[in-house]
Amino acid sequence: DALRHFEKAWQMDEKDKKAFGATLPFNMGLAQSNLGNNEKALRHFEEADQMDEKDKKVLGATLPFNMGLAQSNLGNHEKALRHFEEAWQMETDEQEKVKLQEQIDLTKKQIRDNQPKPNNKKWFQLLWR
């Protein structure tokens, strides 16, 4: 239901839409994310990210963090990591930075775990030539 209201607001003319700044596409992204529509969520977060810096500043670290979550949910862990690191840089609250660091560490582990494993048979053959 909230998504329907955000989409209606998104249909207004550019002047009225600008009054909402980055918060409107960001909230549309959150609504899509809550529905599990990560690709749509990411598109809205990217729209919010294209707003001018003053508008984006209101969102703080929550914008890159949510972009990272959407990327992670899509399996794009390297892109997610960049967003989480950006959020960590922007965050001023130390407790939140600890949570972000945990997310960064988890994402780095996901990247390591998804790396192709060496073919041990091929390794063995190389060693015994």
Secondary structure, DSSP 8 states (H G I E B T S, - for coil): -HHHHHHHHHTS-HHHHHHHTTHHHHHHHHHHHHTT-HHHHHHHHHHHHTS-HHHHHTTTTHHHHHHHHHHHHTT-HHHHHHHHHHHHHH---HHHHHHHHHHHHHHHHHHHHHS----HHHHHHHHT-
